């Protein structure tokens, strides 16, 4: 009997010890899981705060975003643009940074080649409707622009080869393999630890991706709205940042657009219509042909500012007290002309759009290289049917550009035609 009693006590002690060990293991799970979920919650809060300050907290996948891609207007759904998770491209259109890079028409502005950007959007549109088996293709473009497109894929981390692996093997916590319980329980516990390890890797990657996102946005987005330059290149519209045009010091473009010589586009209205006060709006209404002083007083009474002026429609004018159909028509016409005048201001560049476009593409890459976002770009290549024209243009503009010559030191022979093109636009 005594032997049986001892055996029962031993069994109970072993059972209790096993239960305590199991409970301790479950508590470890819960503690690690809580820590990881707290990190994820903190990251989500940081993103929400970022959106509140720099973008929009109320975004949806169905939002249609209007993008000014170097002068080319591209429309796309937010969900399509953000489908490749963890990339800089997703970060750009996540809604967290929308206010950081708006042009004068409140479109998202990117200083990129419009054709390459359109190729990326086309690729993403196709990706959104493709099956998993069909997702091996990358964006396509003509051979002449393949290198440029490849650089944008690297910049936005859209290429599968360029997407960052943010998991740090040295920072991973290795949990010991559990083997003290029955086989099925050991397998379940070790499987749970493995899933927690995977979750830790994912959260670490998200955290580091967000840090990279901040760095990318701060580097890629330069200047203010007034620094977005609309160029009329012999009738072809191109849009760029002043920082891009001045990236090569001592070049003709840098001298033309530097702080000491550059006059803000639309300098007759330096602050822009959107920043007009109610008094300035009232004064503008007074000067609209055919509008009586009574209408001007209504604008003053309702304290309509510049931003509200541009948003006015017939219903808004009637709510203000403007009732005469003729007055409403005259005001709507004047408001549309005012809005157009603020958008159409551009700087004339009297060069071949093809030549200038090549140089602008090169300068854009030079700028992002200066921010350590891509490797040193190579000089632009020129199609055969443009070579003679570019050589003639280069001779007429004073020889090899200092900027292009410096950049081409290692590849001058192979890029002679490209340097000649650069001389026409960038050189002194």
Order of alpha helices (4+ residues) and beta strands (2+ residues): alpha-beta-beta-alpha-alpha-beta-alpha-alpha-alpha-beta-beta-alpha-alpha-alpha-alpha-alpha-alpha-alpha-beta-alpha-alpha-alpha-alpha
